[in-house]
Every structure is written in C-alpha cells, then in structure tokens.
Amino acid sequence: MRRNVTIGYKMKNGKIVLDKKKAELVKKIFKDYLNGVSTDKIAEYLIGKGIPNANNKISWSYGSVRRILVNVKYLGDTMHPQLIDEKTFNLVQERRESIAIRLGKTSQVNKIKNQAVYSGKIICGECGDIYREYIKNIGKASETRTWQCKRYIYQNKVCCRNPFLTGEEIENIFISATNKVLSKMWLLDEEKKKEPLRPTIEIRKIEERIRELEDEEEFSSKELSELIFKRAKAYYSISKIDDYAYSTEKMRQALTGKEELMEFDEELFEAIIKQITIHKDGKILVEFINEITMEEDYENIRKDG
C-alpha cells in the first residue's frame, strides 16, 4: 500500500524525499511549458508515453498538468525538499498569466467557472450559497487565493461574514475527515436507516414565499402557480431512489488499500466527497457521497495549516 504523496516525491523512513525519476518528470513538464509546449500537448505526450500520474494511472489532462505547474510545494517547504528553482517557477507563472490575458481569461475575480477540483462542493452553512475563489494581485508575487461565500460581497456590501478558507485548508479538511473514515471502515458496513425527506434550503425559501403570497391572498398570481410547480419539482429531485448501497460500495472501493492520507488526493476527493459545509461558529461538516458525515473544527484546521 502506498501513501498519497505529490508527484516528484516519495515517502522514505517516514519523511518526504525526492523521487529521482518522477522529479525529473516534473522538471521536464516545467521545461517543456517554458519552451512553448501547451498543457494539452504535454498531457498528450505523457499519455502517449504511458507515463503514470501521482496515482499511478496513465491519466493526464491539461488540468492535471496545470496543477503541477502551480504547485508551490515544488519550491520547498517544511515537509518538501525543493524540486523547482524559484526563477523557473516564476517564469512559468508569468507565461500562464500572459496566455490567460491573451485569451481574456483573467480579471473576473468572482467568475463562477473555476478549474479547482473543490469548486461547487464548498457550501456556506449560514446562507446556503456556494463558496467561490477570490483572487487578489493575480499573476504577481503577492497573489493570494481564498475561498469565501459567494455572498461575501453582494451589491458592493459585505453580506456574509462566514469564515474564508485557503485551498490548503480545504485540502487539510478533506485529509482529516477521510482519515477518520479510514480509521472507522466499519461505518461502511452499517445499514442506513430510512428517514423522511428533509426540505432543502431552496425548498424552504420557496415555501416561505408561497406563504407570503397566500397571506396576501394572491391566489391567482402567476408567481404563485410557478412557485408551486417549482416546489413540486424540487421535492421530486430529492425523492430519487436511495443509492446508499451503491455509493457506499463506491467509497469502499476508493478507500480499499489506502493508509492514513499524508497528502491531498484529487481523484479521491472527486470520487467520495459530496459537499463540505462551513458554519460561522467554526464547525465544518464533511459529507461523503453515501451521506456519512464527519465534523471538523475551523480553528484546528487553521492551526494545522
């Protein structure tokens, strides 16, 4: 069984060290990109050569190549020895920014479309909206990226003060919650008790508006009839066939053979996480695809980071 370590490194005697062969691969990816090869072409080359990724699968895309090119761990930190020199790393970021500007893909800080793997899965526990990435000083050495509620700024006003998270903190939340599941694999053997349908935040908002219209005796209004139809549709969407057994087996297969996670595993995140809900009091609920939920604490995650 192997631990999940960033490509280019390996575990040795409990420490993260350079993996000579894969470190050379990472250096080649940086070099090829600086020489003008696109991330798509690099991915095609890696697949064509049958080169495995960090999860030992021959599966590459422009996104997985991009994540290597922006991984600051290659500059070295308390756990990772330096693999890429600072000059090379900065030149790669400059090329990325130049291409983004040419293609008109920058400046829209609050743009919904994000390539981050956890986009759309981070939920505000206060207002029910999604978290999105906010970027400051894009392309500069002082660039910062944080994830905050979509309603953090609404109509030029601060509307939601729920805690913000860095990408690294989100990864730490996932690692901690998944390790709890790995230590309690018996949870995947328990049968789920059927519970009545619980209205979503969207349904509660619809029902609240319906009551308002009924109190105002707007029984023949177009809005009321549309809301009633929308409510029925929303209830139907959550009354789907119970797929607990299927989702649990999917989780079991994804986790089988894994030890305690030491690094963020993107494919595993995509496979087993349904959503992560952030609450103002610091409570974080990590819900897996079969609805098993693990609780994390914001302050502890921040300290660990």
Sequence and secondary structure as in RCSB ss.txt:
>XXXX:A:sequence
MRRNVTIGYKMKNGKIVLDKKKAELVKKIFKDYLNGVSTDKIAEYLIGKGIPNANNKISWSYGSVRRILVNVKYL
GDTMHPQLIDEKTFNLVQERRESIAIRLGKTSQVNKIKNQAVYSGKIICGECGDIYREYIKNIGKASETRTWQCK
RYIYQNKVCCRNPFLTGEEIENIFISATNKVLSKMWLLDEEKKKEPLRPTIEIRKIEERIRELEDEEEFSSKELS
ELIFKRAKAYYSISKIDDYAYSTEKMRQALTGKEELMEFDEELFEAIIKQITIHKDGKILVEFINEITMEEDYEN
IRKDG
>XXXX:A:secstr
      TTEEEETTEEEE HHHHHHHHHHHHHHHTT  HHHHHHHHHHTT   TTS S   HHHHHHHHT GGGG
  SSS   S HHHHHHHHHHHHHHHHHTT SS TT S   STTTTTEEETTT  BEEEEEESTTSTT EEEEEET
TSEETTEE      B HHHHHHHHHHHHHHHHTTGGGGGS          HHHHHHHHHHHHHHHTT TT HHHH
HHHHHHHHHHHHHS    HHHHHHHHHHHHTT  S  S  HHHHHHHEEEEEE TTSEEEEEETTS EEEEEHHH
HHHH 
